[in-house]
Amino acid sequence: AFSSLKMPIFTLICRISDRLMLVESMDSDEKSADFDFFRRQAKQIFSTMTRQSDTSGVINSGQFYFIYMVDNDVCYLTLCDQSYPKKLAYSFLDELKREFDIQHGTEIASTKRPYAFEKFDTFIQKTKKLYMDTKSQRNLNKISTDLKDIERLMTKNIQDILGRGAKIDDVASKSSRLVSQSSGFRTDAIRLNQLYWWRTYGPIIGVVAFFLLVLIIR
């Protein structure tokens, strides 16, 4: 199980337009079946996002919650225990977003390689340490500061997200089948048009060819 002392637990940064993973950050001692389970959920969350998605939100998943922030076609997402203050989690992501944009903002659109900015994990780990102690004066000040009205963030349940993801997959599958069927119909239509043309003009061409052959022989 995840250690409740290390918050946020893990963080992912993903390009929304094509779901390309840019950064994945976690502690080596947190690798477990729990991590794989929540990592799959995080990727399913990414699969439902578009450029029109909410710029920030909270997604509850049992005793944990995902909180995310979207900016410049990039989604910053982290997993926290329900007891961890959402204001701190939001502030953590905001720091990551600002620094990531400074370091890699001009490269985001052009990169093709998954995890191309994995070195950014160094900054994530350093920043994460600042947010581990929720009772430090620094973090108490952040909680008391009206950085953002966290309670007004769009909050959803993971089941709603997974359901939407399934619907999106279903729509994509149906769209693919329709494209395939459309291509098949187009091929059949071309074949039928060719058959109709030969049936209509074939005999005429045959007669003309016959008379031309007779004239040539003579």
C-alpha positions in Angstrom: 0.0 0.0 0.0 1.1 3.6 -0.5 2.8 5.4 2.3 0.6 8.1 3.7 3.6 10.1 4.7 4.6 10.9 1.1 2.3 13.3 -0.6 1.6 13.8 -3.4 2.0 10.0 -4.2 2.9 10.1 -7.9 2.7 12.6 -10.6 2.2 12.3 -14.4 2.5 14.9 -17.1 0.8 14.2 -20.5 0.3 16.0 -23.8 -3.5 16.0 -24.3 -3.7 16.1 -28.1 -2.2 12.7 -28.6 -1.9 11.3 -25.0 1.8 11.3 -25.2 3.4 10.7 -21.8 6.0 13.4 -21.1 7.0 12.8 -17.5 6.3 10.1 -14.9 7.4 10.7 -11.3 7.2 8.3 -8.4 9.3 7.0 -5.5 11.0 3.7 -6.2 9.6 2.2 -2.9 6.0 3.0 -4.0 6.0 0.5 -6.8 3.3 -1.9 -6.1 0.0 -3.4 -7.4 -1.6 -0.2 -6.0 0.6 2.0 -8.2 -0.2 0.0 -11.3 -3.9 0.2 -10.6 -3.9 4.0 -10.1 -1.5 4.5 -13.0 -4.0 2.8 -15.3 -6.8 5.0 -13.9 -4.7 8.1 -14.6 -4.1 7.0 -18.2 -7.9 6.4 -18.6 -8.5 9.9 -17.2 -6.1 11.3 -19.9 -7.9 9.3 -22.6 -11.1 11.3 -21.8 -9.5 14.7 -22.0 -9.7 17.2 -24.9 -8.6 20.8 -25.5 -12.1 21.7 -24.3 -11.8 19.9 -21.0 -12.0 21.8 -17.6 -8.7 23.5 -16.9 -8.6 21.9 -13.4 -10.5 19.4 -11.4 -10.6 16.7 -8.7 -11.5 13.1 -9.4 -12.2 10.9 -6.3 -11.0 7.3 -6.3 -11.8 5.6 -3.0 -9.5 6.8 -0.2 -7.5 8.8 -2.8 -8.1 11.6 -5.2 -6.6 12.7 -8.5 -6.2 16.5 -9.0 -5.3 17.8 -12.4 -4.4 21.1 -14.1 -4.5 21.7 -17.9 -2.4 24.3 -19.7 -0.9 24.7 -23.2 -2.1 21.2 -24.3 -0.5 19.6 -21.2 -2.2 17.9 -18.3 -0.5 17.9 -14.9 -2.0 15.2 -12.7 -1.1 13.9 -9.2 -2.6 11.4 -6.8 -3.1 12.2 -3.1 -4.7 10.7 -0.1 -8.1 12.1 0.7 -6.6 13.5 3.9 -4.1 15.6 2.0 -5.2 19.3 1.6 -6.4 19.9 -1.9 -5.1 23.5 -1.7 -1.6 22.1 -1.3 -2.0 19.6 -4.1 -3.2 22.4 -6.4 -0.3 24.6 -5.4 2.1 21.7 -6.0 0.7 21.3 -9.6 0.8 25.0 -10.2 4.5 25.1 -9.3 5.2 22.2 -11.6 3.2 23.8 -14.5 5.1 27.1 -14.2 8.5 25.5 -14.1 7.7 22.9 -16.9 6.6 25.7 -19.1 9.8 27.6 -18.5 12.0 24.6 -19.1 10.2 22.9 -22.0 7.3 25.1 -23.1 8.8 25.6 -26.6 9.4 21.8 -27.1 6.0 20.5 -26.0 4.4 20.6 -29.5 7.3 19.1 -31.4 8.5 16.2 -29.2 7.7 12.8 -30.5 9.4 10.5 -28.0 7.4 9.3 -24.9 8.9 10.5 -21.6 11.1 12.9 -23.4 11.3 15.2 -20.4 11.9 12.6 -17.7 14.8 14.7 -16.3 12.1 17.1 -15.1 11.5 14.5 -12.3 14.4 16.1 -10.5 12.4 19.2 -10.0 9.3 17.3 -9.2 11.0 15.4 -6.4 12.6 18.5 -5.0 9.3 20.3 -5.0 7.5 17.3 -3.6 9.7 17.4 -0.5 8.4 20.9 0.2 4.9 19.6 0.3 5.4 16.5 2.5 4.9 18.2 5.8 1.4 19.7 5.7 2.0 21.5 9.1 5.2 23.4 8.0 4.8 27.1 8.2 5.3 27.4 4.5 2.4 25.0 3.8 0.1 26.4 6.5 0.6 29.8 4.8 -0.4 28.3 1.4 -3.5 26.7 2.9 -4.6 29.9 4.5 -3.9 31.9 1.3 -6.8 32.2 -1.1 -4.8 30.8 -4.0 -7.9 29.3 -5.5 -11.4 28.4 -4.3 -10.6 24.7 -4.3 -14.1 23.8 -3.2 -15.4 25.2 -6.4 -13.2 22.9 -8.5 -15.2 20.4 -10.7 -15.3 17.2 -8.7 -16.1 13.8 -10.2 -15.9 10.2 -9.3 -13.5 7.8 -11.1 -16.5 5.6 -12.1 -18.0 8.5 -14.1 -14.6 9.0 -15.8 -14.1 5.3 -16.6 -17.7 5.1 -17.9 -17.0 8.1 -20.2 -13.8 6.5 -21.3 -15.6 3.3 -22.3 -18.2 5.4 -24.3 -15.4 7.2 -26.1 -13.7 3.9 -26.9 -17.0 2.6 -28.2 -17.6 5.6 -30.3 -14.0 5.3 -31.7 -14.6 1.6 -32.5 -17.9 2.4 -34.2 -16.3 5.2 -36.2 -13.5 2.9 -37.3 -16.1 0.3 -38.4 -18.1 3.0 -40.3 -14.9 4.2 -42.1 -14.1 0.6 -43.0 -17.7 0.0 -44.2 -17.7 3.3 -46.2 -14.5 2.2 -47.9 -16.1 -1.1 -48.8 -19.2 0.6 -50.2 -17.0 2.9 -52.2 -15.1 0.0 -53.7 -18.3 -1.9 -54.5 -19.8 1.3 -56.1 -16.7 1.7 -58.4 -16.9 -2.0 -59.4 -20.6 -1.7 -60.2 -20.1 1.4 -62.2 -17.3 -0.3 -64.2 -19.6 -3.3 -64.8 -22.5 -1.1 -65.9 -20.1 0.8 -68.3 -18.9 -2.4 -70.0 -22.4 -3.8 -70.3 -23.6 -0.5 -71.9 -20.7 0.3 -74.2 -18.9 -3.0 -74.5 -21.1 -4.3 -77.4 -20.7 -1.0 -79.3 -16.9 -1.1 -78.8 -16.9 -4.8 -80.0 -18.8 -3.9 -83.2 -16.6 -1.0 -84.0 -13.5 -3.1 -83.4 -14.9 -5.8 -85.7 -15.4 -3.4 -88.6 -12.0 -1.8 -88.1 -10.4 -5.2 -88.2 -12.3 -6.1 -91.4 -11.1 -2.8 -93.0 -7.5 -3.4 -91.9 -7.6 -7.0 -93.4 -9.0 -5.7 -96.7 
